[in-house]
Amino acid sequence: MENAVQGSERKAAKKRLGDLLVENGLLTQNHIRQALDEQRKIGKRLGEILITLQMISEKQMAQSLAAQLDLSYIEPTGTPIDPALLLLIPESLAKRHLAVPLEIQSKKLRVAMVDPLDYESINDLQFQAGMAIHPAVATRRAILETIEQNYRLATSVEKIVEASAKDFGEGSIQVVSSLEEGNLHHAEARSLEEKSRLAPVIQLANLILSKAIKLQASDIHLEPGPKDCLVRYRIDGLLKDEMHLPKWVQNPLISRIKILAKLDIAERRLPQDGAVRVVVEGHEVDLRVSILPTLYGEKVVLRILDQARILIQLDQIGLDEKSLHLIRQMSKKKKGMILVTGPTGSGKTTTLYAVINELKSETKNLTTVEDPAEYTIEGVNQVQINSEIGLTFAAALRSILRQDPNIILIGEIRDLETAEIAFRAAMTGHLVLSTLHTNDAVSTITRLIDIGIPRYLVSSAVVGIVAQRLVRKLCLQCRVEAPAGGAFFQEKGCAACHYTGFSGRRGIFELFTLSTKLRELIASGATEQEIRAVTAAFGMRTLQEDGLQKVAQGITTTEEVIRVVEMEETFRNLCPQCHRSLHLDYLICPHCGCASPYVCASCGKFLQPEWTACPYCRHATQGRAEPPRITPDTLDKE
């Protein structure tokens, strides 16, 4: 911009504005002398004086000024301006400097101005927009009319903000200039609550972020539709519609988020990822921003990572005394591998961080490899994966092994190379913690073997496996007894839980340590069913059993357990006599001795519900009866 201004000054030196006006036949030398005399008296610019004395029109002056400075002359009135650009230059600033944004070209903001030689105004606009300014010349009247036409949406957005904040109030948010700058005292922060300086769309973005953080949402979704823009919060694992915004608010709102996350607001065809750190009520919150182009515009998802909420203790995540004792025994090992499994959003990271938080001490070197490093833990060396420059899990692990670590946390084992290095580390005197995506603890053994890890390594290196899910907790303020009575409860809904009936989440777990018998079975090639039978014999509590236990304790509901375990068929396979869980391949119920209705009593083959005879051995059957439903009585037996 400085070069452009210096170039304009050189052109002005060669041909002065007065000479240019005379040369073009718009004024005479007498007019110029008269205007110069007036300029010496009042000190205004020559152009302003010529217009005031009505010697020349605004349009003629603007065109001449543009020609003198080798800039474009533009008439912005009637030209539609992208609402996203209006976020860059708020209305108050546009009126103060008589400037309106037009478009972004080559990462420069093109702005129509009355006086492109007002370097103070250009610097102010450049600071506000966060990018270089490329000026064009327009008349004062055209600028004011354009401001009036395009900033009218501000009033409508203010009404939306007022309506949304009526029952909630506005929160105080500070945006830290750089996510890497953790110390706010040394970071440049901008307040988002100074209403006099903020555009209404920024107030709306402020409200959406503040409300989500206070409601402890894990994600914010901005979803474009054909006629509106939907804002949804993921609270306690489930999405909930929060507000429907007019379609014209969509682009300005998304552009505001892009500005916060330092993304390219002009790029709308490609996905983008960014991050921003904010401060709410004294504690830091990281926002991971993901933008994806869709048919109706860009869809935005913000992952909320509250730094204060990750400092959780191992005894607070929902483990019973036996499971807590087991996991603490695992973590005291000097070497080996502990795996936490479950789908995305099942709380694996929280569990691992709780273990790390308990293990860290001045005598141990703890290093993590994560993608991304969601939370910062004091006293732990955290490595952020960056595949674009070759910093993969495998590459980072090789270097970490040369850093004299005691404990290594690997965010996820994704491929054979990472798995091989992780197992090598576990076998050579390091305690390795990591995650996998499997349905339960026992199937993790099969998954490791499928990846390519030899059975002898799996059997010797793995210390223990934890499978988990998250269930919503019943709100203690409004839960009511279930119609069946007893100690079972169901949700109702009140103001404390925002009328959902649930407040917060609790983990349900399935975990076991590898005994000598299990290691022998794995090394000898035992099937998953054989391993599962042995773990059951050793008293391992399954996910569904731990979930049902929490139902009996009044923590959650049966429907919640079925929803998150995603194994409803397990609950339907009940013994018709004692109503306890019955595996499909059992010939009889091990609890009461009743014959299983799911397999042929003669040959053990699976039966279809409508069959009256086994097609494999000709044995007559009575058909499969309707499976018993789960009731509080059933849970008592579980």
C-alpha positions as CSV (number, residue, x, y, z in Angstrom):
1,M,0.0,0.0,0.0
2,E,2.9,2.3,0.8
3,N,4.4,1.7,-2.6
4,A,1.0,2.5,-4.2
5,V,0.7,5.7,-2.2
6,Q,4.3,6.7,-3.0
7,G,3.6,6.1,-6.7
8,S,0.5,8.3,-6.5
9,E,2.6,11.1,-4.9
10,R,5.1,10.9,-7.8
11,K,2.3,11.2,-10.3
12,A,0.9,14.1,-8.4
13,A,4.2,15.8,-8.5
14,K,4.4,15.5,-12.2
15,K,0.9,16.8,-12.9
16,R,-0.9,18.8,-10.2
17,L,-4.7,18.5,-9.8
18,G,-5.2,22.1,-10.8
19,D,-3.2,21.7,-14.0
20,L,-5.1,18.6,-14.8
21,L,-8.5,20.3,-14.4
22,V,-7.4,23.2,-16.6
23,E,-5.9,20.8,-19.2
24,N,-9.2,19.0,-19.4
25,G,-11.1,22.2,-19.9
26,L,-13.1,22.0,-16.6
27,L,-11.6,25.1,-15.1
28,T,-9.6,28.2,-16.0
29,Q,-6.4,29.6,-14.5
30,N,-8.5,32.3,-12.8
31,H,-10.6,29.7,-11.1
32,I,-7.5,27.9,-9.8
33,R,-6.0,31.2,-8.5
34,Q,-9.3,32.1,-6.8
35,A,-9.5,28.6,-5.2
36,L,-5.8,28.8,-4.1
37,D,-6.4,32.1,-2.4
38,E,-9.4,30.6,-0.5
39,Q,-7.2,27.6,0.4
40,R,-4.6,29.8,2.1
41,K,-7.4,31.3,4.2
42,I,-9.2,28.2,5.4
43,G,-6.6,25.4,4.9
44,K,-8.9,22.8,3.2
45,R,-7.9,20.6,0.3
46,L,-8.2,22.2,-3.2
47,G,-10.8,19.7,-4.3
48,E,-13.1,20.5,-1.4
49,I,-12.8,24.2,-2.0
50,L,-13.6,23.9,-5.7
51,I,-16.8,21.9,-4.9
52,T,-17.8,24.3,-2.2
53,L,-17.4,27.3,-4.5
54,Q,-19.5,25.3,-7.1
55,M,-16.7,25.7,-9.7
56,I,-16.9,21.9,-10.4
57,S,-19.2,19.0,-9.6
58,E,-18.5,16.2,-7.2
59,K,-18.4,13.7,-10.1
60,Q,-16.0,15.7,-12.2
61,M,-13.7,16.2,-9.2
62,A,-13.7,12.5,-8.4
63,Q,-13.0,11.5,-12.0
64,S,-10.1,14.0,-12.2
65,L,-8.7,12.9,-8.8
66,A,-8.8,9.3,-10.0
67,A,-7.0,10.2,-13.2
68,Q,-4.4,12.2,-11.3
69,L,-3.6,9.3,-8.9
70,D,-4.0,6.6,-11.6
71,L,-6.9,5.0,-9.6
72,S,-10.2,3.7,-10.7
73,Y,-13.3,5.9,-10.6
74,I,-16.4,3.9,-9.5
75,E,-20.1,4.6,-8.8
76,P,-20.9,2.1,-6.1
77,T,-24.6,3.1,-5.8
78,G,-26.8,0.2,-6.7
79,T,-23.9,-2.3,-6.8
80,P,-24.7,-5.3,-4.6
81,I,-21.9,-5.7,-1.9
82,D,-21.2,-9.1,-0.4
83,P,-22.5,-8.9,3.2
84,A,-19.3,-10.7,4.3
85,L,-17.3,-7.6,3.3
86,L,-19.4,-5.4,5.5
87,L,-18.0,-7.2,8.5
88,L,-14.6,-6.0,7.6
89,I,-15.6,-2.3,7.7
90,P,-18.3,-1.6,10.3
91,E,-20.9,1.1,9.5
92,S,-19.4,3.6,12.0
93,L,-16.0,3.3,10.4
94,A,-17.4,3.6,6.9
95,K,-19.2,6.8,7.7
96,R,-16.2,8.3,9.6
97,H,-13.8,7.7,6.7
98,L,-16.4,7.9,3.8
99,A,-15.4,4.5,2.5
100,V,-17.2,1.3,1.5
101,P,-15.7,-2.1,0.8
102,L,-16.2,-3.4,-2.8
103,E,-14.4,-6.7,-3.3
104,I,-11.2,-8.7,-2.4
105,Q,-8.6,-8.9,-5.2
106,S,-5.3,-10.6,-4.8
107,K,-5.7,-10.6,-1.0
108,K,-6.3,-6.8,-1.0
109,L,-9.6,-5.2,0.0
110,R,-10.8,-2.8,-2.7
111,V,-12.4,0.2,-1.1
112,A,-14.3,3.1,-2.7
113,M,-13.2,6.4,-1.0
114,V,-13.9,10.1,-1.3
115,D,-10.3,11.0,-0.4
116,P,-7.8,8.3,-1.3
117,L,-5.0,10.6,-0.1
118,D,-6.1,10.5,3.5
119,Y,-3.4,8.1,4.6
120,E,-4.7,8.1,8.2
121,S,-8.1,6.8,7.1
122,I,-6.4,4.1,4.9
123,N,-4.3,2.9,7.8
124,D,-7.3,2.8,10.1
125,L,-9.3,0.7,7.5
126,Q,-6.3,-1.6,6.9
127,F,-6.0,-2.3,10.7
128,Q,-9.7,-3.0,11.0
129,A,-9.9,-5.2,7.9
130,G,-6.7,-7.1,8.6
131,M,-5.5,-6.8,5.0
132,A,-4.0,-4.2,2.6
133,I,-6.3,-1.6,1.1
134,H,-6.6,-0.8,-2.6
135,P,-8.5,2.5,-2.9
136,A,-10.9,3.5,-5.7
137,V,-12.4,7.0,-6.0
138,A,-16.2,7.8,-5.6
139,T,-18.3,10.8,-4.8
140,R,-19.4,11.7,-1.3
141,R,-23.0,11.4,-2.2
142,A,-22.5,7.9,-3.8
143,I,-20.6,6.7,-0.7
144,L,-23.3,7.8,1.7
145,E,-26.1,6.3,-0.4
146,T,-24.2,3.0,-0.6
147,I,-23.7,2.9,3.1
148,E,-27.4,3.5,3.6
149,Q,-28.4,0.8,1.2
150,N,-26.0,-2.0,2.3
151,Y,-25.8,-1.5,6.1
152,R,-29.6,-1.7,6.6
153,L,-29.2,-5.4,7.5
154,A,-27.6,-4.2,10.8
155,T,-31.0,-3.3,12.3
156,S,-32.4,-6.8,11.4
157,V,-29.5,-8.6,13.0
158,E,-29.8,-6.5,16.1
159,K,-33.4,-7.7,16.5
160,I,-32.2,-11.3,16.1
161,V,-29.6,-10.8,18.8
162,E,-32.1,-9.2,21.1
163,A,-34.6,-12.0,20.6
164,S,-32.0,-14.7,21.1
165,A,-30.4,-13.1,24.2
166,K,-33.7,-12.2,25.9
167,D,-33.7,-15.2,28.1
168,F,-30.0,-15.8,28.1
169,G,-28.1,-12.6,28.4
170,E,-24.8,-11.7,26.6
171,G,-21.6,-13.2,27.6
172,S,-18.1,-11.7,27.8
173,I,-15.7,-13.2,25.3
174,Q,-12.1,-12.3,24.6
175,V,-10.4,-13.5,21.4
176,V,-6.7,-14.2,21.8
177,S,-4.8,-13.1,18.7
178,S,-2.8,-16.3,18.5
179,L,-3.7,-19.8,19.6
180,E,-0.1,-20.5,20.4
181,E,0.1,-17.6,22.9
182,G,-1.2,-19.2,26.0
183,N,-0.4,-16.4,28.5
184,L,-3.2,-13.8,28.1
185,H,-1.2,-11.2,29.9
186,H,1.3,-11.2,27.0
187,A,-1.2,-11.9,24.2
188,E,-3.0,-9.2,22.2
189,A,-6.7,-9.7,23.0
190,R,-9.8,-7.9,21.6
191,S,-13.0,-7.6,23.6
192,L,-16.1,-8.7,21.8
193,E,-18.5,-7.1,24.3
194,E,-17.9,-3.4,23.4
195,K,-21.2,-3.0,21.6
196,S,-20.5,0.5,20.4
197,R,-17.6,-0.7,18.3
198,L,-19.1,-4.0,17.0
199,A,-21.1,-4.7,13.9
200,P,-24.4,-6.5,14.8
201,V,-23.3,-9.7,13.0
202,I,-20.3,-9.8,15.3
203,Q,-22.7,-9.5,18.3
204,L,-24.6,-12.5,16.9
205,A,-21.4,-14.6,16.6
206,N,-20.5,-13.5,20.1
207,L,-23.9,-14.7,21.4
208,I,-23.7,-18.1,19.6
209,L,-20.3,-18.8,21.0
210,S,-21.0,-17.6,24.5
211,K,-24.3,-19.5,24.7
212,A,-22.7,-22.7,23.5
213,I,-19.8,-22.5,26.0
214,K,-22.1,-21.8,28.9
215,L,-24.4,-24.7,28.0
216,Q,-21.3,-26.9,27.9
217,A,-21.9,-27.8,24.2
218,S,-19.1,-29.9,22.6
219,D,-19.8,-28.6,19.1
220,I,-21.5,-25.8,17.2
221,H,-23.0,-26.6,13.8
222,L,-23.9,-23.8,11.3
223,E,-25.9,-25.6,8.6
224,P,-26.9,-23.8,5.4
225,G,-30.3,-24.6,4.0
226,P,-32.2,-23.4,0.9
227,K,-34.1,-20.8,2.8
228,D,-32.4,-20.3,6.2
229,C,-29.3,-21.1,8.2
230,L,-29.7,-23.5,11.1
231,V,-27.6,-23.2,14.3
232,R,-27.3,-26.4,16.3
233,Y,-25.5,-27.3,19.5
234,R,-24.2,-30.8,20.4
235,I,-25.0,-31.1,24.1
236,D,-24.3,-34.4,26.0
237,G,-23.6,-36.1,22.7
238,L,-26.9,-35.2,20.9
239,L,-27.5,-32.3,18.5
240,K,-30.2,-29.8,19.4
241,D,-31.7,-27.1,17.2
242,E,-30.9,-23.7,18.7
243,M,-32.0,-21.0,16.3
244,H,-33.0,-20.5,12.6
245,L,-31.4,-17.5,11.0
246,P,-32.4,-15.7,7.8
247,K,-30.5,-16.8,4.7
248,W,-28.8,-13.5,4.3
249,V,-27.1,-13.7,7.7
250,Q,-25.3,-16.9,6.6
251,N,-22.4,-15.4,4.7
252,P,-21.6,-12.6,7.1
253,L,-21.8,-14.9,10.1
254,I,-19.5,-17.5,8.5
255,S,-17.1,-14.7,7.4
256,R,-16.9,-13.5,11.0
257,I,-15.9,-17.0,12.1
258,K,-13.3,-17.2,9.3
259,I,-11.8,-13.9,10.4
260,L,-11.5,-15.1,14.0
261,A,-9.9,-18.3,12.8
262,K,-7.6,-16.5,10.4
263,L,-9.1,-18.2,7.3
264,D,-9.5,-16.9,3.8
265,I,-12.9,-15.3,3.7
266,A,-12.8,-15.1,-0.1
267,E,-12.4,-18.8,-0.6
268,R,-15.8,-20.6,-0.6
269,R,-15.1,-23.5,-2.9
270,L,-12.6,-25.5,-0.8
271,P,-12.7,-26.9,2.8
272,Q,-10.8,-25.0,5.4
273,D,-9.6,-25.7,8.9
274,G,-8.5,-23.2,11.6
275,A,-8.5,-22.5,15.3
276,V,-9.1,-19.6,17.7
277,R,-8.7,-19.3,21.4
278,V,-11.2,-17.4,23.4
279,V,-11.5,-16.5,27.1
280,V,-14.9,-16.9,28.9
281,E,-15.3,-15.9,32.5
282,G,-11.6,-16.1,33.1
283,H,-10.8,-19.5,31.6
284,E,-9.5,-20.4,28.1
285,V,-11.5,-22.2,25.5
286,D,-10.1,-23.5,22.2
287,L,-12.4,-23.5,19.1
288,R,-11.4,-25.8,16.3
289,V,-13.1,-24.5,13.1
290,S,-13.9,-26.8,10.1
291,I,-15.6,-25.4,7.0
292,L,-17.0,-27.6,4.3
293,P,-18.7,-26.3,1.0
294,T,-22.2,-27.7,0.5
295,L,-25.0,-27.2,-2.0
296,Y,-26.5,-24.3,-0.1
297,G,-23.3,-22.7,1.1
298,E,-20.5,-23.4,3.6
299,K,-21.2,-25.6,6.6
300,V,-19.3,-24.7,9.7
301,V,-18.6,-26.9,12.7
302,L,-16.8,-25.5,15.7
303,R,-15.4,-28.0,18.2
304,I,-15.3,-26.5,21.7
305,L,-12.4,-27.6,23.8
306,D,-12.7,-26.1,27.3
307,Q,-9.3,-26.3,29.0
308,A,-10.9,-26.2,32.4
309,R,-13.1,-29.3,31.9
310,I,-10.3,-31.7,30.9
311,L,-8.7,-31.6,34.4
312,I,-10.7,-34.5,35.6
313,Q,-9.6,-37.2,38.0
314,L,-9.7,-40.9,37.2
315,D,-12.2,-41.5,40.0
316,Q,-14.6,-39.0,38.4
317,I,-15.2,-40.6,35.0
318,G,-17.7,-43.3,36.2
319,L,-15.5,-46.3,37.1
320,D,-16.7,-48.6,39.9
321,E,-14.2,-49.5,42.6
322,K,-13.2,-52.8,41.0
323,S,-12.6,-51.2,37.6
324,L,-10.8,-48.2,39.1
325,H,-8.5,-50.6,41.0
326,L,-7.8,-52.5,37.8
327,I,-7.0,-49.5,35.7
328,R,-4.7,-48.1,38.4
329,Q,-2.9,-51.5,38.5
330,M,-2.5,-51.3,34.7
331,S,-1.0,-47.8,34.8
332,K,1.5,-48.7,37.5
333,K,3.3,-51.1,35.0
334,K,6.8,-50.0,33.9
335,K,6.2,-51.3,30.4
336,G,3.5,-52.6,28.1
337,M,0.5,-51.2,26.3
338,I,-2.8,-50.0,27.6
339,L,-5.5,-49.5,25.0
340,V,-8.7,-47.5,25.3
341,T,-11.3,-48.3,22.6
342,G,-14.6,-46.9,21.4
343,P,-16.2,-44.8,18.7
344,T,-15.5,-41.1,18.2
345,G,-16.9,-39.0,21.0
346,S,-17.0,-41.8,23.5
347,G,-14.6,-40.1,26.0
348,K,-11.4,-42.0,25.1
349,T,-9.2,-38.8,25.3
350,T,-10.7,-37.8,28.6
351,T,-9.9,-41.2,30.1
352,L,-6.3,-41.2,28.8
353,Y,-5.8,-37.6,30.1
354,A,-7.1,-38.7,33.5
355,V,-4.6,-41.6,33.5
356,I,-1.8,-39.2,32.4
357,N,-2.8,-36.7,35.1
358,E,-2.5,-39.4,37.7
359,L,0.8,-40.7,36.4
360,K,2.7,-37.4,35.9
361,S,5.5,-36.7,38.4
362,E,8.9,-35.0,38.5
363,T,10.5,-38.4,38.2
364,K,8.9,-39.4,34.9
365,N,9.2,-38.2,31.3
366,L,5.7,-38.2,29.7
367,T,5.4,-37.4,26.0
368,T,2.2,-37.5,23.9
369,V,1.7,-37.6,20.1
370,E,-1.7,-36.3,19.1
371,D,-3.7,-35.2,16.1
372,P,-4.8,-32.7,17.2
373,A,-3.5,-31.9,20.6
374,E,-6.9,-31.0,22.0
375,Y,-5.9,-30.0,25.5
376,T,-2.7,-28.7,27.1
377,I,-1.4,-30.6,30.2
378,E,1.2,-28.9,32.4
379,G,4.2,-31.1,32.9
380,V,3.7,-33.2,29.8
381,N,5.5,-32.9,26.5
382,Q,2.8,-32.8,23.8
383,V,3.6,-33.2,20.0
384,Q,1.1,-32.0,17.4
385,I,1.0,-34.2,14.2
386,N,1.5,-32.3,11.0
387,S,1.2,-34.7,8.0
388,E,1.8,-31.9,5.5
389,I,5.5,-31.6,6.5
390,G,6.0,-35.3,7.2
391,L,5.4,-35.2,11.0
392,T,3.3,-38.4,11.2
393,F,2.6,-40.6,14.1
394,A,5.3,-43.0,13.0
395,A,7.9,-40.2,12.4
396,A,7.1,-38.6,15.8
397,L,7.3,-41.9,17.6
398,R,10.8,-42.7,16.2
399,S,12.1,-39.4,17.5
400,I,10.3,-39.7,20.9
401,L,12.0,-43.1,21.5
402,R,15.3,-41.2,21.4
403,Q,14.0,-38.7,24.0
404,D,14.3,-41.1,27.0
405,P,10.6,-41.3,27.7
406,N,9.0,-43.3,30.5
407,I,5.4,-43.0,29.3
408,I,4.2,-42.4,25.8
409,L,0.6,-41.5,24.8
410,I,-0.3,-42.1,21.2
411,G,-3.5,-40.3,20.1
412,E,-4.6,-43.2,17.8
413,I,-3.1,-46.3,16.2
414,R,-4.2,-45.9,12.6
415,D,-1.8,-48.1,10.6
416,L,0.6,-51.0,10.8
417,E,3.7,-48.7,10.9
418,T,2.5,-46.8,13.9
419,A,1.3,-50.0,15.6
420,E,4.7,-51.7,15.0
421,I,6.7,-48.8,16.6
422,A,4.2,-48.6,19.5
423,F,4.5,-52.3,20.2
424,R,8.3,-52.1,19.9
425,A,8.3,-49.2,22.5
426,A,6.0,-51.3,24.8
427,M,8.4,-54.2,24.6
428,T,11.5,-52.1,25.4
429,G,10.7,-50.7,28.7
430,H,8.1,-48.0,28.0
431,L,4.5,-47.7,29.1
432,V,2.4,-46.9,26.0
433,L,-1.1,-45.6,26.1
434,S,-3.2,-45.4,22.9
435,T,-6.7,-45.7,21.4
436,L,-8.4,-47.8,18.8
437,H,-11.8,-47.8,17.2
438,T,-13.4,-51.1,18.1
439,N,-16.8,-52.1,19.5
440,D,-15.6,-53.7,22.7
441,A,-12.6,-54.7,24.7
442,V,-12.3,-58.3,23.4
443,S,-12.6,-57.4,19.7
444,T,-9.5,-55.1,20.1
445,I,-7.4,-58.2,20.2
446,T,-8.8,-59.3,16.8
447,R,-8.3,-55.8,15.4
448,L,-4.6,-55.7,16.3
449,I,-4.1,-59.0,14.7
450,D,-6.0,-57.8,11.6
451,I,-3.7,-54.7,11.4
452,G,-0.7,-57.0,11.1
453,I,0.7,-57.3,14.6
454,P,1.8,-60.9,15.4
455,R,-0.1,-62.8,18.0
456,Y,3.0,-63.3,20.1
457,L,3.5,-59.5,20.3
458,V,-0.1,-58.9,21.2
459,S,-0.1,-61.5,23.9
460,S,3.1,-60.3,25.5
461,A,2.9,-56.5,25.1
462,V,-0.7,-55.7,25.9
463,V,-1.3,-55.0,29.6
464,G,-5.0,-54.3,29.5
465,I,-7.8,-53.0,27.4
466,V,-10.6,-50.5,28.3
467,A,-13.7,-50.1,26.1
468,Q,-16.1,-47.3,26.9
469,R,-19.1,-45.3,25.9
470,L,-20.8,-42.1,27.3
471,V,-24.4,-42.1,28.6
472,R,-26.3,-39.1,29.6
473,K,-26.9,-38.7,33.3
474,L,-30.4,-38.1,34.6
475,C,-31.0,-34.7,36.0
476,L,-31.1,-35.0,39.8
477,Q,-33.4,-32.0,40.1
478,C,-36.3,-33.5,38.1
479,R,-35.8,-37.3,37.6
480,V,-38.9,-39.3,38.5
481,E,-39.5,-42.9,39.3
482,A,-40.3,-45.2,36.4
483,P,-43.9,-46.4,36.2
484,A,-42.7,-49.9,37.1
485,G,-41.6,-48.5,40.5
486,G,-38.6,-49.6,42.5
487,A,-35.3,-47.8,42.4
488,F,-35.5,-47.0,38.7
489,F,-35.9,-43.5,37.3
490,Q,-36.7,-41.8,34.0
491,E,-36.2,-38.3,32.7
492,K,-38.8,-35.5,33.1
493,G,-37.2,-32.1,32.3
494,C,-36.7,-28.8,34.2
495,A,-35.0,-25.4,33.9
496,A,-31.8,-26.8,35.4
497,C,-31.4,-29.3,32.6
498,H,-32.9,-27.1,29.9
499,Y,-35.9,-29.4,29.8
500,T,-34.0,-32.4,28.4
501,G,-34.2,-34.5,31.6
502,F,-30.5,-35.1,31.4
503,S,-27.5,-33.2,32.7
504,G,-23.9,-34.2,31.9
505,R,-22.5,-37.6,30.9
506,R,-21.0,-40.6,32.6
507,G,-18.8,-43.3,31.2
508,I,-19.8,-47.0,31.1
509,F,-16.8,-49.3,30.8
510,E,-15.7,-52.8,29.9
511,L,-12.1,-53.6,30.8
512,F,-9.8,-56.5,31.5
513,T,-6.1,-57.2,32.1
514,L,-4.3,-60.0,30.3
515,S,-3.9,-62.9,32.6
516,T,-1.5,-65.8,31.9
517,K,-4.4,-67.9,30.5
518,L,-5.5,-65.1,28.1
519,R,-2.0,-64.6,26.9
520,E,-1.7,-68.4,26.1
521,L,-5.0,-68.3,24.3
522,I,-4.1,-65.3,22.2
523,A,-0.7,-66.7,21.3
524,S,-2.2,-70.1,20.4
525,G,-4.7,-68.6,17.9
526,A,-7.9,-68.7,20.0
527,T,-11.0,-67.3,18.4
528,E,-12.7,-64.1,19.6
529,Q,-15.5,-66.2,21.1
530,E,-13.1,-68.3,23.1
531,I,-11.3,-65.2,24.5
532,R,-14.7,-63.7,25.3
533,A,-15.8,-66.8,27.2
534,V,-12.6,-66.8,29.3
535,T,-12.9,-63.1,30.1
536,A,-16.5,-63.7,31.2
537,A,-15.3,-66.6,33.4
538,F,-12.8,-64.3,35.0
539,G,-15.7,-61.9,35.9
540,M,-15.3,-59.2,33.2
541,R,-18.3,-56.9,33.2
542,T,-19.4,-56.0,29.7
543,L,-20.4,-52.6,28.5
544,Q,-24.1,-53.4,28.6
545,E,-23.8,-55.0,32.1
546,D,-22.0,-51.9,33.4
547,G,-24.7,-49.7,31.7
548,L,-27.5,-51.7,33.3
549,Q,-25.8,-51.4,36.6
550,K,-25.8,-47.6,36.3
551,V,-29.5,-47.8,35.4
552,A,-30.1,-49.7,38.6
553,Q,-28.2,-47.0,40.5
554,G,-30.5,-44.3,39.0
555,I,-27.7,-42.6,37.0
556,T,-29.2,-43.2,33.6
557,T,-32.0,-45.0,31.7
558,T,-32.1,-48.3,29.8
559,E,-32.9,-46.4,26.6
560,E,-29.6,-44.4,27.0
561,V,-27.6,-47.6,27.4
562,I,-29.1,-49.2,24.4
563,R,-28.5,-46.0,22.3
564,V,-24.8,-45.7,23.0
565,V,-23.9,-49.4,23.2
566,E,-25.5,-49.8,19.7
567,M,-26.0,-53.5,20.4
568,E,-29.8,-53.7,21.0
569,E,-29.8,-57.3,19.8
570,T,-27.6,-58.2,22.8
571,F,-30.5,-57.1,25.1
572,R,-33.1,-58.9,23.0
573,N,-31.2,-62.3,23.3
574,L,-32.5,-63.1,26.7
575,C,-33.3,-66.4,28.3
576,P,-37.1,-67.0,28.0
577,Q,-37.1,-68.5,31.5
578,C,-34.8,-66.4,33.7
579,H,-34.5,-63.4,31.4
580,R,-30.8,-63.1,31.7
581,S,-28.4,-62.3,28.8
582,L,-27.9,-65.3,26.5
583,H,-25.3,-65.5,23.8
584,L,-26.6,-66.6,20.4
585,D,-24.2,-69.6,20.2
586,Y,-25.2,-71.1,23.6
587,L,-27.2,-74.3,23.5
588,I,-28.6,-73.8,27.0
589,C,-28.8,-70.9,29.4
590,P,-25.8,-71.2,31.8
591,H,-27.8,-69.6,34.6
592,C,-31.0,-71.8,34.7
593,G,-30.3,-74.6,32.2
594,C,-33.2,-73.7,29.9
595,A,-32.7,-74.7,26.2
596,S,-31.8,-71.7,24.0
597,P,-34.6,-70.8,21.5
598,Y,-32.0,-69.4,19.1
599,V,-30.2,-72.6,18.1
600,C,-31.1,-76.1,17.3
601,A,-31.0,-78.3,20.4
602,S,-29.7,-81.2,18.3
603,C,-27.0,-79.8,16.0
604,G,-26.4,-76.3,17.4
605,K,-27.0,-74.4,14.2
606,F,-28.7,-71.0,14.2
607,L,-32.5,-71.1,13.7
608,Q,-34.7,-68.5,11.9
609,P,-37.7,-67.3,13.9
610,E,-40.3,-68.8,11.5
611,W,-38.7,-72.3,11.2
612,T,-40.6,-75.2,12.6
613,A,-37.8,-77.8,11.9
614,C,-34.1,-77.5,11.6
615,P,-33.0,-77.8,7.9
616,Y,-29.6,-79.1,8.9
617,C,-30.5,-82.2,11.1
618,R,-34.4,-82.5,10.6
619,H,-34.9,-81.9,14.3
620,A,-38.3,-80.5,15.0
621,T,-38.5,-77.1,16.7
622,Q,-41.3,-75.0,18.1
623,G,-40.1,-71.8,16.4
624,R,-38.6,-68.9,18.2
625,A,-40.8,-67.1,20.7
626,E,-40.9,-63.3,20.9
627,P,-37.9,-62.3,23.0
628,P,-38.7,-61.0,26.5
629,R,-38.4,-57.2,26.9
630,I,-36.2,-55.5,29.5
631,T,-38.0,-54.5,32.7
632,P,-36.8,-53.4,36.1
633,D,-37.3,-57.1,37.2
634,T,-34.9,-58.1,34.4
635,L,-32.3,-55.6,35.5
636,D,-32.5,-56.9,39.1
637,K,-31.5,-60.3,37.7
638,E,-28.7,-58.8,35.7
